[in-house]
Amino acid sequence: MHLRPKSGKFQTENACNIRIHLRLPRVIVRPKISDEAHAKLTSVVGRLMAETGKMKTYSDAVESILSKSVMLSPQLLKEVENFIKKNAKLGCTTKEEFIQYAIHSTLMSLSEGISPSDPKRSN
């Protein structure tokens, strides 16, 4: 007896040349993630459902996160983390919060015609 794949099914032929069709169960791979990652994904799924009014999945959450992601160098992230630690009194407590503020601040300056490197720039 031997097995041959045929369009998602397996077909067997025994000694009498009788064909038997076997349907194998689909294997669903579930990656292991930390409780913290699970909580964040659940939060994103909830936000997406609230925005669209439709059911969403973890896959939708991951796709949303990836489509809104920006890769930053490890050196820049370390610099941001060090700045936050040294300047906690300024109010930013996370990298994400600081980066959002920095982008918003830069956009406001540029829309007013002030270069981010301009010494006359006021915050």
N, C-alpha and C positions, 0 to 999 in steps of 0.2 A: 504494500500500500504506500502511496506517496501523495504529498500535498502540493497543489499548485495554486498560487494566488490568482484570482480572477475578479477584478473590479470590486475590491473590498471584501470579497467572500473567499473562502477556501473550498476548493473542489477536490474530492478524493476519488481515487479509482482503486477498487480492490481487485483481487485476482480474477473475479468474474467480469471485469470491466463494467461494473454497475457504478454509476456516478452518484455520489452522495454530496449534497450541499450543506456545508457547515457555516453558520453565521457566528462569527466571533464577537464578543462584547467589546464595545469601545472603551479604551482605557483613557480615563481623565487624569491628567497630571495636576496635582495640587501642590504648588510650591510652599515650602515652609517659610513663614515670615514671623517676625517678632510681634509681640503684643502691641508695641508702640507703632510699628508700621501698619498693623491691622487697624488700630484706632484711627490713624491718619487716613487710610484708604476708606474706611467706613464714613469718616467725616466728608471726604471728597464725594463719595457716592451720594450722601445725603444732600450736599450742596447742589450737585448736578441734577438730582431728582427735583429739588425745589426750583431750580432755574428752568427746567424743561417741562416739568409736570409728567414725565415719563419714567418708567422703571429703568434703572441703570445697574451696571455690574462693576465688579472690581476691574475688569478689563477696560471698561469705559473710563474708570477713574485713572488707571495707569496711562491710557492714551491721552487723557486730558492733561495730566501732569507732565508727560513727555512733550506734548505740543507747546507747553508754556514754559519749558525749561530753558535755561541759558547756562552753558558750561563756563565756569570761571576757573582760572588757574589756582592751584593749591596755594601759591604764594599770595595771591590777592585775597583769597579767603582767610588766610592766616593774618594778613594785615588788617582786614576788617574785624576779625575776632579780637585781635590785640587792641584795636582802637576802641571797640565796645567796652572791653575790660577797663581800659585806662580812663574812659570818659563816660562812665555809667550815669553820671549826673545829667547828661544830655537827654536821657530818656529812652534811647534805643536799647533793647535788651536782647534781641536776637539778630542773627545775620540777615534773615529775611526782612525783618522790619527796617534795619539800617539800609539795606540795598534798595528797598522800595522808596524810602525817604530820599536817598541819594539820587535815584533816577528822577523822582518827582521834582526835587529841588533843581536838578540840572535842566529838566524840560522847562520849568518856569523861567529860569535864567535865560535860556536860549530863546524862548518866546518873547522875552522882553529885550532881546538884542544884546544881552550881556554874555560874553564868553565865560565859560566855567573857570578859565585861568586868569580872568580879568581881576586885577587887584582892587578895583572899585566895586566889585561884586559884594552885595550885602545880603546876609541871611537872616 
